[in-house]
Amino acid sequence: MNNKEFVAELSRRMGYKSDKTQKLMLNVVNAMGDGFMEGNSLQISGFGTFEVKKKMERVMMNPTTGLRMLVPPKLVLAFKPNQALKGKVKNGREE
């Protein structure tokens, strides 16, 4: 499902027009992004948790040249789904 299809389905379920639903989605995504930039996590009930994690620096080796290089630490966004959502996806149905 692409963004256009998702917005169409969401607008159908909510009873809003597509352009209003698109604006709503953009505001939600922007608010989430602002929170992640501040290092905050976000828990959505019945869906899961998004959190910003720090990956430590590490040494990696280029397999072609054999050179070792230091990979600096970085922040990554991680998602941990809710147990109910995991079950739905695993079983392909509602639990």
Secondary structure, 3 states (H helix, E strand, C coil): CCHHHHHHHHHHHHCCCHHHHHHHHHHHHHHHHHHHHCCCCEEECCCEEEEEEEECCEEEECCCCCCEEEECCEEEEEEEECHHHHHHHHHCCCC
